[in-house]
Structure formats: C-alpha cells, structure tokens
Amino acid sequence: MSGNWKMNHDHHQAISTVQRLIFRLRPEDYRVADVCIHPPFTDLRSVQVVLDNDDPQLMLGAQHCYWEESGAFTGEVSAAMLAKLGVTYVIAGHSERRQLFGDTDEMVARRVRAILANGMTPILCVGETGEERDQGWTLERIRDQVKGSLDGCTADQVGSMVVAYEPIWAIGTGRTATPDDAQAGAHAVRAEVEARFGPEAASTVRIQYGGSVNPANARQLMSHPDVDGVLVGGASLDADSFAAIVASLVQE
Ligand code: PEP
C-alpha cells in the first residue's frame, strides 16, 4: 500500500501528516500489508527521523532517482543516497516522469537496476494513455513497458519487485478504472513477467493498481486475484483517507 505524495507537502506538513498517519494505522493493518509513503526528496530526512522514533513499521519511499552513484549530475539524487536515508521502496517510471520529463523504458530500466543494486525495492509503473485504450492497445502497451523497463533484471529480482498498473487516463482525474479493468491490466503484467522471467517470479511479484483510488473504491479495486495492493496519489496526502484505504485491505 503506497502513498505517492508527488510534489506536495513541505517538510513541516510532512511531519504532521506522517504523525497523524502513525496514529491512525493499526497493528492489523501491518499484519496484512507493507505500508509505505513517498514524500518529496526535501522531506525524506525529516520523515525518516519521525519513523525511526515512532513507527519503524511504516516504510519510507522515494518517488524517483538517478542511476549513477554520484558525480556531475546537477539536480539529481542517486539511489545510493536514498538507501543511506533508510528508503525501502522507490517508484520508477511513474507516468508523470514519462510524460513530463521524458523518461523512456530504457531510462526506467537503468533506474530499476540502480534501485535493486542498492538493496531497495522498485515500484515500476506501467499503463496506457486514454488514446491507447480507445485504440485497443492497452495490453500491448503494458507488455512493451514491462519488457523494456525490466531489461537486465534477473528472475529473482523481478520476483521481489512491485509493479503498479496505472492507466494514465485514471491518474489524478477522478475517473477510476473498474475492478475488471484493474484485474485485466494486472493480469497482463503478471503474464508478461511469467513469459520473460518464469512462473516463480510471476507468482511472487506484487502488483498494484493506481489511478484515483479513494477510501470508497479501494476495497473493490483490490478484489480480483492479480491486484495485490494500490498505489495512491491524491488520496494519500490526507492521513485519514490514506489510513482508511489501508484499512480496506483488512478482511472484516
Ligand atoms: C499516482 O500518483 O500514482 C496516482 C495514482 O495518483 P491518483 O491516485 O491521484 O490518481
């Protein structure tokens, strides 16, 4: 269960949000889920200190990284730097990075390999645009992105990763996919992982749905077998709503 804050919450707001989230999450949530928040880079150290002191079960994530370890790459932050900060999960290839900042599958694959090499878990994002969906290219697009973005990874590495199926037309739009759409996309991810990396990797890779998830729709969206969790943007900015989404995974 991942909360992507995108470019929201300065470090003061981050501290109060994470404190409220810690107060809201329950032991039974942690029994069924890995829960992670992905604040902007400038908040990571402040949030890390709160988590270390108050709730080591809630994991720290990042939204992006560069693949080189250090050097003349102005403005970039390396996977190695994130690992030093206690980051566990790093998002790679979010559609906003692909669409606004020119990330290609090849660049995403380099990020994925750097995240793995530094002992962290990538959350690889894939998904089709509205136009691709209208043309009937959804499954082909997912397959291409999975193939290209996992280039150079081993079956063991892929089996330990998270892949988020995020249809771009559903991100930040309030237009959520149906549970059947989420299942179809997640199944396409799993099938492509199986074709390239074998049945073991396909059975252990964790697949999320992402796109306008909220407390009212989260449970339904996770009701099909290939959807293991959710990647939440807007609704994760508010601690109460993200905690309610996490709680929806716990069986009554
Ligand atoms: C996201 O940022 O990955 C996302 C799914 O955003 P939202 O939940 O706001 O659609």
Residues whose N, C-alpha, C, O or C-beta is under 5 A from the ligand:
A	BS01	PEP	N4 A170 I171 G172 T173 G210 G211 S212 V213 L231 V232 G233 G234 A235
